[in-house]
């Protein structure tokens, strides 16, 4: 019978833990971004065919695939946070009362915001250096190869965007945790 309870939660696409409109937007965007993995796969297949069938290797396929996979990896943080699929010690979290869970969520959000603020500062410095020369002139950092795309600069800017997004998400989660009604009866683990 317990399996029947879990089926509807899984049938909604895994978005049952979405807590804010921003989380909903990030989760929706993730479905579109998931197709980037197929684009990376397509570029790799094209390279293999070009190289081993036609003996005409490309100079751009490896860097394009690396960029796409790295970008997908970076947006995984905001997506996991949006869907509330980040790491949590469930044994402790599920053992406490709703009031205790609320307090754990508040403490977790505050610690995460300090962490994301530090990462955002580092990301800002890293992005600035990747987009500007020491004299302050705008220039995107390239890979240094014969193709020399600006993918290092783009990835560093994406790090900054993702960290700032996670900071805002966590702030919204903190506000939700502070406002949460803890007088309601406790629900079993996995239910919302």
C-alpha positions in Angstrom: 0.0 0.0 0.0 2.9 2.4 0.7 3.9 2.1 -3.0 0.5 3.5 -4.0 1.2 6.7 -2.0 4.5 7.3 -3.8 3.2 6.8 -7.3 1.3 10.2 -7.6 4.3 12.0 -6.2 6.6 10.5 -8.9 4.0 10.9 -11.7 4.1 14.7 -11.5 7.6 14.8 -13.0 9.4 15.2 -9.7 8.4 18.8 -9.2 6.3 18.2 -6.1 8.8 20.0 -3.8 8.9 23.3 -5.8 8.4 26.1 -3.3 8.4 29.4 -5.2 7.7 30.9 -8.6 11.4 31.3 -9.2 11.9 27.6 -8.5 9.1 26.8 -10.9 10.8 28.9 -13.6 14.1 27.2 -13.0 12.6 23.7 -13.1 10.8 24.6 -16.3 13.9 25.9 -17.8 15.8 22.8 -16.8 13.5 20.7 -19.1 14.7 22.8 -22.1 18.3 22.8 -21.0 18.2 19.0 -20.7 18.3 18.9 -24.5 21.8 20.4 -24.5 23.1 16.9 -23.5 21.7 15.6 -26.9 23.4 18.5 -28.7 26.7 17.6 -27.0 26.1 14.0 -28.0 25.3 15.1 -31.6 28.5 17.1 -31.8 30.5 14.1 -30.5 29.0 11.8 -33.1 29.7 14.3 -35.8 33.3 14.5 -34.7 33.7 10.7 -34.6 32.3 10.4 -38.1 34.3 13.3 -39.5 37.5 11.9 -38.0 37.3 8.2 -38.5 35.1 7.9 -41.6 36.1 11.0 -43.6 39.6 11.5 -42.0 38.6 15.2 -41.6 38.7 16.0 -37.8 37.1 19.2 -36.6 38.9 21.8 -34.5 35.8 22.9 -32.7 33.9 19.7 -31.6 35.9 19.0 -28.4 35.7 22.5 -27.1 32.0 22.7 -27.9 31.2 19.5 -26.1 33.3 20.4 -23.1 31.5 23.8 -22.9 28.0 22.2 -23.2 28.7 19.6 -20.5 30.3 22.1 -18.2 27.3 24.4 -18.6 24.9 21.6 -17.9 26.8 20.7 -14.8 26.7 24.3 -13.5 23.0 24.7 -13.9 22.5 21.5 -12.0 22.9 23.4 -8.7 20.0 25.8 -9.2 17.9 22.9 -10.6 18.6 20.7 -7.6 17.8 23.6 -5.3 14.6 24.4 -7.2 13.3 20.8 -6.9 14.5 20.4 -3.3 16.7 17.5 -4.3 19.9 18.6 -2.6 21.6 16.5 0.0 19.8 16.4 3.4 20.4 14.1 6.3 16.8 12.6 6.2 17.4 10.5 9.4 17.7 13.7 11.4 15.3 15.9 9.4 12.4 13.3 9.5 13.0 12.6 13.2 12.2 16.1 14.4 8.8 17.9 14.8 7.5 20.3 12.1 8.8 23.2 14.3 12.2 21.5 14.4 12.2 21.1 10.6 11.4 24.7 10.3 14.3 25.7 12.5 16.6 23.3 10.5 15.4 24.9 7.3 16.1 28.4 8.6 19.6 27.5 9.9 20.4 25.7 6.6 19.2 28.7 4.5 21.3 31.1 6.6 24.4 29.0 6.3 23.8 28.5 2.5 23.3 32.2 2.0 26.7 33.0 3.6 28.3 30.3 1.4 26.6 31.6 -1.8 27.6 35.2 -0.9 31.2 34.1 -0.7 31.0 32.1 -3.9 29.3 35.1 -5.6 32.1 37.4 -4.6 34.7 34.9 -5.9 32.6 34.4 -9.1 32.5 38.2 -9.6 36.2 38.5 -9.4 36.7 35.5 -11.7 34.1 36.8 -14.2 35.7 40.3 -14.2 39.1 38.9 -14.9 37.7 36.7 -17.7 36.0 39.6 -19.4 38.4 42.5 -18.9 42.1 43.1 -19.4 44.2 44.4 -16.5 43.7 47.9 -17.9 39.9 47.5 -17.8 39.3 47.0 -21.5 36.5 44.5 -22.3 37.8 41.3 -23.7 36.5 37.8 -23.4 39.0 35.2 -22.3 39.4 32.4 -24.9 40.7 28.9 -24.8 44.0 29.7 -26.5 43.5 27.1 -29.2 43.4 27.7 -33.0 39.6 28.2 -32.7 39.9 30.2 -29.5 36.2 30.5 -28.5 35.3 32.6 -25.4 34.0 29.6 -23.6 36.1 30.1 -20.4 34.7 33.6 -20.0 31.2 32.3 -20.7 31.5 29.5 -18.1 32.9 31.9 -15.5 30.0 34.2 -16.1 27.6 31.3 -15.8 29.2 30.3 -12.5 28.4 33.8 -11.2 24.8 33.7 -12.6 24.1 30.3 -11.1 25.5 31.2 -7.7 23.5 34.5 -7.5 20.4 32.6 -8.6 21.0 30.0 -5.8 21.4 32.9 -3.3 18.1 34.3 -4.4 16.4 30.9 -4.3 17.8 30.3 -0.8 16.5 33.7 0.3 13.1 32.8 -0.9 13.3 29.4 0.8 14.3 31.2 4.0 11.3 33.5 3.8 9.1 30.5 3.2 10.5 28.7 6.2 10.0 31.7 8.4 6.4 32.0 7.3 5.6 28.3 7.4 2.7 27.2 9.6 4.1 24.6 12.0 0.8 24.0 13.8 -0.3 21.6 11.1 0.1 17.9 11.8 3.3 16.3 10.7 3.3 14.6 7.3 5.3 11.4 6.6 8.6 11.7 4.8 8.3 12.4 1.1 4.9 14.1 1.3 4.4 17.8 0.8 
